Amino acid sequence: MPWVGRAYTLAQSGRGRCRIVSARQDRRRLVSGVCTALFADTVNPVTRVNPPHLVADPVDVIIIGAGAAGLAAARELSRSRLSVLVLEARDRIGGRCWSRHEPGLAVPIEYGAEFIHGRPPATFSLLREAGVRALGRTGSRWFVNDGELQPSDRTALLGEVRNAMLTSRRPSHDLSFHAYLNDRLAKRLSADAVTLAQRMVEGYDAADPRRASARAIVDEWTGESTGNDASYRPQDGYGALLAWLAAGLRESTVQLRLHSVVRSVRWSDRTVQIEGDRLGHLFRVRARRAIVTLPLGVLQRPSTASGAVRFEPPLRQKRAPLASLASGAALKVILRFRHAFWERMQQGRYRSAGFFQAPGAPFPTFWTCHPLHAPVLVAWAGGPRAQRLSRLDDDAIVQCALSSLKRLFSGAADIDAQFEAAYVHNWQRDPFAGGAYSYVKVGGAGARKALAATLEDTLYFAGEAADYEGETGTVAGALQSGVRAAHELLQCVGRGDDGRKPKSG
Ligand SMILES: Cc1cc2nc3c(=O)[nH]c(=O)nc-3n(C[C@H](O)[C@H](O)[C@H](O)COP(=O)(O)OP(=O)(O)OC[C@H]3O[C@@H](n4cnc5c(N)ncnc54)[C@H](O)[C@@H]3O)c2cc1C
C-alpha cells in the first residue's frame, strides 16, 4: 500500500452536507512515523558510534532508485554477468510512476505519470515486449471563454506559436521564456495564442516562465517530434509496465531492496561505499560502480539538509549542471464521482470531452479518461501555481480542485452531490522526489548532458533530468537514460581492468 498518497471518501452524502475524511490517516501516521525514524540522525546512539550492523556482500554495481530509470538500467545490466543491487527508499518500485487500482473503477488512479507523449521508442519497445497496449488519448477540448465553455482549437493555436518561434528564430542569447514571449513572440501572436504558450510552459513543462530557458523551450517545441501531439496511456497504467520490468529481474543476478534509504555515497576510483537506513537499521554495502538515478530535487539538496544524499568527495563537477536545472512543480488531483455527470450535461454536449480548461482557476486544466468512460476527472496545475498550491495541506488542495471545477461548469452541475473521492499526492513535499520533473533554467544549455556525464568510470547518472536525447521530464526520458547509463558502464567494464567481461552489450 502506498504511504503518502491519500484517498478521501465521502462519509455523508446529504446534498450540500458532504464530509470528507481521510481513509488512510492511520496508515499514514504509522508509516510516516517509520519514515521519521529512518531520517532521524539519532536512530539509536549505539548505531551512531558502532559500525552499521547490516553489511551486505560487495556487488559489482549498485543502482540507487527503482523508478523507471533505475529499473531500465537494472534490466540492461541483468544481461551481463555483473552482480547488481538496486536500493530503493520507498516501499514500492516505480518512483514518480505510481498506479493504484480501486474496486469498481475501470481505470487506474495515476498519482504521477499517466501519458506517453508521442511515440518514444524507449517506451513503445517495452510495451511491445511486455504485451501492454497503448490506448490513444482522444476527446474534444473545451475552453472557458467569456464565462462559457466553448470548443477550443488548440492545434491551430499551437501551430501559430510554433510558426512564430520559427520566424523569430532561436534566441542567440538565452533569456527567460516570459521575456521571450512578451518581447519577441507576442507581436506575432493572437491573444489566445499568447495565453496558450504561457499555459503550456506552466502546465506541460511544469516550469516557471520567468526562470525557464527560452532556448530550451524553442528547441523542444520546434524540434523533430514537433507536430506529433498524439498521446497514449499504457493499459492498466504505468504501474503494469514497471511491474513487468521488475518481475523480469527476479531470475537474474539483480537483487532489489525496498525500504533502503541511501544517505551517503563514498566514492573513489572504481570503489563505492554506500550507507543508509533500512527499516531502522543502518546498512553499508560496497561496489565497484554505482548508477545514480536520484531525482533532481533530491540531488539538489544541500548535503546537510534533511533527506539529502551526501557524496564524499562532493560532486564538484555536478554543481554547475545542478544549478542550471530546476525541479518543476505539478499537482494532480484525481476526482471520482458517482457518475460521469458531464457526459449528460447540455444534451450530451460534453459526452466526448477529453479536456476542459479554465485559465484563471487555481486548477486550470481538467481531463477525462476518454476514450474510456469512467466517472473520473483529473485536475492539473503546473509551474508557479502548483508551487503555491503545494504549500496547502491535502484537504485544502482537494477543495481548490473542487472549487475550480465548480467555476468551470459555472454552477450547471451539482458537483458536491456527485463527488465521491479524491486522490492526491504532493510530489513537491515528497522527500524522495522533491518536485514533479525537471526543466532548464535560463543559460542552462548543456546542463543535462553535464549532469549525465560519468565520473571516473565509477559513478554513472540516469533519470529524467539526465536525459539529453529529446525526452526529458518524461518516463521515456527516464527509461532511455537508464539504458544509456547501463551501456556506458558495460563499455567501461568491457574495456577495463577489473577482470570482468560482460556477456553481452
Ligand atoms: C504528477 C506527475 C505527472 C507526470 N506525468 C507524466 C506523464 O503523463 N508522462 C510522462 O512521461 N511523465 C510524467 N511525469 C514525469 C515522470 O513521472 C518522470 O519523468 C519519471 O517517472 C522519472 O523517473 P526516474 O526514474 O527518473 O525518477 P523516479 O521515478 O523519481 O525514480 C527515482 C527513485 O529514487 C528513489 N529515491 C529517492 N531518494 C532516494 C534515496 N535517498 N535512497 C534510495 N532511493 C531513493 C525514489 O523513491 C524513486 O523511486 C509526471 C510526474 C509527475 C510527478
The ligand as a Tripos MOL2 file, in Angstrom:
@<TRIPOS>MOLECULE
LIG
   53    58     1     0     0
SMALL
NO_CHARGES

@<TRIPOS>ATOM
      1 C1          2.2960   14.4630  -11.1730 C.3       1 LIG1
      2 C2          3.2140   13.9720  -12.2620 C.ar      1 LIG1
      3 C3          2.7160   13.7050  -13.5150 C.ar      1 LIG1
      4 C4          3.5460   13.2520  -14.5230 C.ar      1 LIG1
      5 N1          3.0120   12.9570  -15.7450 N.ar      1 LIG1
      6 C5          3.7860   12.3980  -16.6850 C.ar      1 LIG1
      7 C6          3.2080   11.8990  -17.8800 C.ar      1 LIG1
      8 O1          1.9890   11.9750  -18.0890 O.2       1 LIG1
      9 N2          4.0300   11.3260  -18.7950 N.ar      1 LIG1
     10 C7          5.3800   11.2060  -18.5860 C.ar      1 LIG1
     11 O2          6.0740   10.6560  -19.4490 O.2       1 LIG1
     12 N3          5.9480   11.6500  -17.4430 N.ar      1 LIG1
     13 C8          5.1890   12.2230  -16.4860 C.ar      1 LIG1
     14 N4          5.7340   12.6140  -15.3140 N.ar      1 LIG1
     15 C9          7.1930   12.5380  -15.1510 C.3       1 LIG1
     16 C10         7.6470   11.0900  -14.8740 C.3       1 LIG1
     17 O3          6.8890   10.5660  -13.8220 O.3       1 LIG1
     18 C11         9.1200   11.1030  -14.5110 C.3       1 LIG1
     19 O4          9.8580   11.7810  -15.5090 O.3       1 LIG1
     20 C12         9.7130    9.6980  -14.3790 C.3       1 LIG1
     21 O5          8.8470    8.8170  -13.7260 O.3       1 LIG1
     22 C13        11.0330    9.8240  -13.6290 C.3       1 LIG1
     23 O6         11.6320    8.5610  -13.4870 O.3       1 LIG1
     24 P1         13.0650    8.4860  -12.7810 P.3       1 LIG1
     25 O7         13.4500    7.0640  -12.7140 O.co2     1 LIG1
     26 O8         13.9870    9.4590  -13.4170 O.co2     1 LIG1
     27 O9         12.8200    9.0730  -11.3160 O.3       1 LIG1
     28 P2         11.9250    8.4610  -10.1470 P.3       1 LIG1
     29 O10        10.7500    7.7870  -10.6990 O.co2     1 LIG1
     30 O11        11.6970    9.5520   -9.1780 O.co2     1 LIG1
     31 O12        12.8880    7.3560   -9.5230 O.3       1 LIG1
     32 C14        13.9060    7.6880   -8.5930 C.3       1 LIG1
     33 C15        13.7960    6.7130   -7.4410 C.3       1 LIG1
     34 O13        14.8100    7.0540   -6.4570 O.3       1 LIG1
     35 C16        14.2460    6.8110   -5.1820 C.3       1 LIG1
     36 N5         14.9850    7.5650   -4.1690 N.ar      1 LIG1
     37 C17        14.9210    8.8860   -3.8970 C.ar      1 LIG1
     38 N6         15.7450    9.1850   -2.8820 N.ar      1 LIG1
     39 C18        16.3360    8.0140   -2.5020 C.ar      1 LIG1
     40 C19        17.3000    7.6600   -1.5030 C.ar      1 LIG1
     41 N7         17.8240    8.5640   -0.6720 N.pl3     1 LIG1
     42 N8         17.6790    6.3480   -1.3850 N.ar      1 LIG1
     43 C20        17.1680    5.4050   -2.2300 C.ar      1 LIG1
     44 N9         16.2590    5.6820   -3.1860 N.ar      1 LIG1
     45 C21        15.8590    6.9780   -3.3200 C.ar      1 LIG1
     46 C22        12.8170    7.3020   -5.3290 C.3       1 LIG1
     47 O14        11.9850    6.7690   -4.3210 O.3       1 LIG1
     48 C23        12.4520    6.8060   -6.7250 C.3       1 LIG1
     49 O15        11.8440    5.5290   -6.6930 O.3       1 LIG1
     50 C24         4.9280   13.0590  -14.2770 C.ar      1 LIG1
     51 C25         5.4430   13.3120  -12.9990 C.ar      1 LIG1
     52 C26         4.5960   13.7650  -12.0030 C.ar      1 LIG1
     53 C27         5.1580   13.9990  -10.6250 C.3       1 LIG1
@<TRIPOS>BOND
     1     1     2 1
     2     2     3 ar
     3     2    52 ar
     4     3     4 ar
     5     4     5 ar
     6     4    50 ar
     7     5     6 ar
     8     6     7 ar
     9     6    13 1
    10     7     8 2
    11     7     9 ar
    12     9    10 ar
    13    10    11 2
    14    10    12 ar
    15    12    13 ar
    16    13    14 ar
    17    14    15 1
    18    14    50 ar
    19    15    16 1
    20    16    17 1
    21    16    18 1
    22    18    19 1
    23    18    20 1
    24    20    21 1
    25    20    22 1
    26    22    23 1
    27    23    24 1
    28    24    25 2
    29    24    26 1
    30    24    27 1
    31    27    28 1
    32    28    29 2
    33    28    30 1
    34    28    31 1
    35    31    32 1
    36    32    33 1
    37    33    34 1
    38    33    48 1
    39    34    35 1
    40    35    36 1
    41    35    46 1
    42    36    37 ar
    43    36    45 ar
    44    37    38 ar
    45    38    39 ar
    46    39    40 ar
    47    39    45 ar
    48    40    41 1
    49    40    42 ar
    50    42    43 ar
    51    43    44 ar
    52    44    45 ar
    53    46    47 1
    54    46    48 1
    55    48    49 1
    56    50    51 ar
    57    51    52 ar
    58    52    53 1
@<TRIPOS>SUBSTRUCTURE
     1 LIG1         1 GROUP 0 **** ****
